Amino acid sequence: MKGFWRRNRVGVLLGGALVLALLLLTVLVGGSTRGALDPNGYDPQGAHALAMLLRNAGVQVDRTTDVPATLAAASGATVFVPQPRLLSNEELQALGGSQGRLVVAQAGPSALAALGRPAEVTGGTDTQDREPGCDLLAARNAGRALTGGPSYRSQVTDALSCYGGTLLDVPSDHLVLLGDPSALTNDHLDEQGDAALGIGLLGSSGRVVWLVPAPDRPAFGTRPLRSPDDLLPSSVLAVRRALLLALVVLALWRGRRLGRVVLERLPVVVRAAETVEGHGRLYQAAGARGTAAEALRRAALRTLARLSHGGEPPSPEALTALVAERAGRDGAVVRNLLYGPPPADDAALVRLASQLDALTRDALAR
């Protein structure tokens, strides 16, 4: 295990860093909208304060997490869609086809096209306190309020444009478009006429169906989720693909061919004893007892091969018989020393070295 860590610690650390980065991105990106304009959200971007004001005013607030549940409860209610960008085009089309009053915040051109309602985005303005500048009852009761973001326009004759176009009410189409909904959040509800504006927009029908899309909701009008990837935002998937590509490039770079080995003269003289000791430490660090035993046996075989006095190296059988005869040892013992299996532990390796040295010394002495 120690040797594995030494050889692979760079790859393990790099893999751990990539996994940690993916987890952080998932948490940061996936949690960036958590509690935003949620009637149960207590953070500054939540809307729990507005939901409580509506309930205190006798308005029923129903929180839903998917479009089918919203449509089922939409009859006679105001449907509030605070974050249409979290919905698919199919979900927005289904909401646009409902007959109830629809209040949509932060709707861009693509969301309006999917809703199929008679309105368009004409531009955008900074979020700041503004006067209503229209005859809409909710706006007149609220007075000055925090508004901004996208501005809207409609060709319908009864459409009312307020707060510089950032609030558009189309009574004949039961549609209300609000640009920046910051006035409805816990952070700004107590400023100017923000609370009155929120109550006026959402509380006119006596019941609000508040849609907060759940990340793990089933895909609307399509097949169910096939994998956990379907729950991740596209930005996280893009970052993950980029990181995987970088990992592949890094692996190719680190595993590239270095070319053939080039022999060079050492700039200094290294004693043979130091080389042997260095090799031994490398074998020990890698736990390569088999490689070390093979090196010891090769050295002994080269020395003992001189006993044959022939031109060709003797076969293992012939050399075993010759060494056993010269050293006065049993042939099976000699063969096991010279050609046996690798040692099981360091103590066996040390014994093998001593026995090979004694065998070589006895064979050459006679």
N, C-alpha and C positions, 0 to 999 in steps of 0.2 A: 504493500500500500504506500509506503514511504517512497519507494522508487517510482511508482506510478505518479504520485503527486509532483515529484521533481521533474519528471519528463513532460507532464501535461498541465502544469499549473497555469501557464499563460493562456492556454485554450479554455481551461475551466473558469478562470477569472474573467476572460472576455465573454464567454457564454453567460456567466452570471450577471455581468454588467448589462448585456443586451436584454436579458429577461427582466431585470430590474427597471431598465428604461421603458420597456413595453408596458410593464405594470403601472409605472408612474404616468405614462401617457394615457393609458386606459382610464385611470382614476381621474386625472386632470381634465381630459377632454370629455369623458363620459359623465363626470360630475359637474361640468361647468354650468348646466342648466338646472341642477337639482334645487328644488325649492323656488325657482324663479316664477313669480306670479302664480304660485300654488296656494290655494285657500288654506292649506294645512302648513304652509311654510312660515317659520318664525324668523328666518334670517332677513337681512335688510331687503333683499330682492323678492322675498315672499309676499303673499297677500292675505295673510291670516287676519290682519287688522280690518281690512275691507270686508272680508267674509263675516267677521263678527258684527260690524256695523250693519250689514245687510240683514243678518239674522235678528239683531235688536230692533230693526225697523219692520220686522214681520215678513221678511223675504226668505223663502226657503232656498238654501244653497245645497245643490247636489253635485258632488265631485265625481267625475267619471274619468276612466283611464283609456278608453278606446272609443272608436267612432260608432260601432254597433250599439253599445250601451248609451251613448249620447243621443243617437237618433231615436232609440226606444223611449227615452225620457223627454224628448224635445217638444212634445205636443203641449201647446199653451205656455211654453216657457221661453226664456231668453237663453240662447246658447252662446256661451262666451268661449272664444278660441284665442287665448293669449299668445300662443306660439305656433303659428301655422307652419313655420319652417320645419317643425318636428314631424309633420304629417306628410304622407305620400300624396301624389296627385290623385290617386284613386280615392283616398280618404277625403281630400278636399272636395272632389267632385260630388261625393255622397253628401257632404255637409251642405254644399251649394244647392243641392236639389231638395233640401228640407224646406218645409213650409213655415217654420217658426221664425221668430226674430233672431237674427244672427249678428253678434258683435265680434269683430275680428280685429286684433291688434297686430301691428308690425307686418301687415300684408304687403309683400312685394309684387312685382309684375307677374311672376310665375304663379304665385298663390292666387291672385285675382283671376288669372286666366283659367286656373283649375276650378275655382269657385263658379265661374261662368256668370258673375254678377255684373251689372252695367256700371262699371267704375274703372278708373285707370290711375296709375301713379304719374304725377306731373313733375315730381322733383323731391327735394328734401330740404329741411331747415334744421337749425340748431335747436336743441331742447332748452327752453327757457320759459319763464312766466309770461303769459299772453292774455290779452282780453279776448272774450269770445267773438265779438264782431258778427253775431248772427242771432236769429230769433228762436233757436232751439231751446226748449224749456230747460233741459238738463244743463245746458251751457249758461243760460241766463241765471239760473239759480246758483250755479257754482261761481260765476264771475271769473276773476283772474285765476288761471291754473297753469300748472307745469305741462307744457305740450311741446311737440317737435317731431323729428323723424320724417318719414315719408308724408308727402302731401298728395291729396286725392282730388279727383274731379269726376263728375257724372253729367251726362247729357239729359238725364231724367228731370223733368220740369220741377218736381217737388223736392229735389235734393237740396239739402242745407249744408253749406260749407262754413266751418267754424275754426277759430284759432289759426287763421292763416292757411286753411286747407288741410291741417293735420287731423281734423275731425270731420268726417262726412257722414251725414244721416240721409238715407234714402227711404222715407216712410213707405212709399208704394211697393218697394222691394223688400221691406223688413230687414234692411241692412244698415249696420253702423260700422264704419272703418275708423280706427284710432291709430295714429302713427306711433309715437313713442309712449308706451304705457307706464312710464316711470311714476306718474302721478298716482297710480293705483297700488304701488308697493308700500311695504311697511316703512321704508326709509323716508318717503315723501308725503304720506297720506295726511299728515297734520299740517301741511303747508298750504297757504292760500285757500283756494276752493277745491283742492284735489279730492278730498273726501266726498264733498257734495257732487262733484262730477262723476266719481265712480258709482255712487248710489243712484244718481239720475240715469246713467247709461245702463246699469245692470238690474236695477230694482223696479223698473216700470211695470213688468208683467207679474210681479209677485213671486216668481220662482226663477232661479238661475241654474242652468246645467253647465257646470264649469269643467271644461275638458283639459285635463293634464295628461298627455299621452305617456303611457308607461313604456320604458325601453324594451321590455320583454313581451309586449302585446303581440298577438298573432298578426301576421301580415294580412292586411285588409284585401279581401277579394282574390287572394292568391293562395298558394299552398302554404302549410305551416312552416315554421322555422326549420331549416335543415341542419344547422350547425350553430355553435356559439358565435361564429363570425357574423351571423346575421344580426346579432345584438350590438355589434361594435359600429361606431360611426365610421364613415368612409375615410375620414382623415387618419384615424388610428390604423386602418388597414393599409393605407398608403405609406404611412411611416413604417409599419411592420415590413412591408415589401422592400422598402428602401434599406432597412437594417439587414434583412436577409441577403439582399444583393451585396451590401457592403461586407457581410460575413463571408459570402462565397468568394468575393474578390480577394479578401484578406487570406482565406485558405489557399487560393491559387497562388497568391504571392509568396506565402510562407512555404508552400510545397513545391515551388518551381524547381526545375533541374538546375543544379549548380555546375554541370559540365563534368568532364572527366577529371580524375585526380591528377594534380600536377606535383611531381616530386621536386622539392627544392632543398638545397643544402641549408642546414640550420646555421643561423648567424653565430651561435655559440656552441661549445662542446658540451654535450650532456653525457654524464657518466652512465654506463650500462646499468649499474645498480639503481640509479634514480629512475631510469626508464622502466625497469622491472617493477620497482616499488609503485610507480605511478599506474602501471597497468593493473597491478594487484588492487590498488585502491578503487580503480574504476570498476573492476569485476565485483569487488565487495559492495560498492554503492548500488550496483545494478542487481545484486543477488545472483550473478552469473556463475554459479558453482560448476555447472556443466562445461562452460567455456573454459574456465580455469583448469579443470581436470583434464580436458582435452589438450590444452597447451602443455601441461606437465607430462602427459603420456606421449605426445609427439616428440618432446625433447628426449625422453627416455628411449623411445623407439629409434631415434636417429643415432643415439650413442650405442645401443645394443646391436644395431644392424651391422656395425663394424666387425662383429664376431664371426660373421659368415664368410668373410674374406672373398666374396664373389662380386661379380660385376653388377648383377641384378639384385634389387632388394629382395630379401627372403619373404615368403608368404607368411601370414600370421601363424599357421600351423607349424611351419618349419622353424620360425623364430622362437615360438613358444617352447618347442622341444629343445632347441639349442640352448636357450637361456636357462630352462629348468635343469638341464644336464650340467651346465657350467656352474650354476649357483647352488646346485644341490637342493632344489625346491620341487614341490609337487607341481605337475603340469597344469592342473586345474586352477591352483592358486596363482601361478604365473599368468595364465591367460586372463583371469579375472582382474589382475592388477593392470595388465597392459591393454585389455580390450573390454573391460567390464562396463557396467552402467555408471552414470554420473553419481557423485556422492549426494546423500540426502540432506546433509547439513554441513555447517562449517567445520565441525569436529571431524567428520568423516573425510572432508577434503584435506585437512591437516594430516590425518593418518595416511591417506593415499600418497601425499607428497613424501612422507617419511619412508613408507614402504617401497616406493619407486626408487628413492635414493639408495636404500639398503640393497635392493635387488640389483641395481646397476653396479654398485660397488662390489658385491659378491661375485657377479658374473664376470666382471673385468679382472678381478684379482686372481682368478684361476686360469 
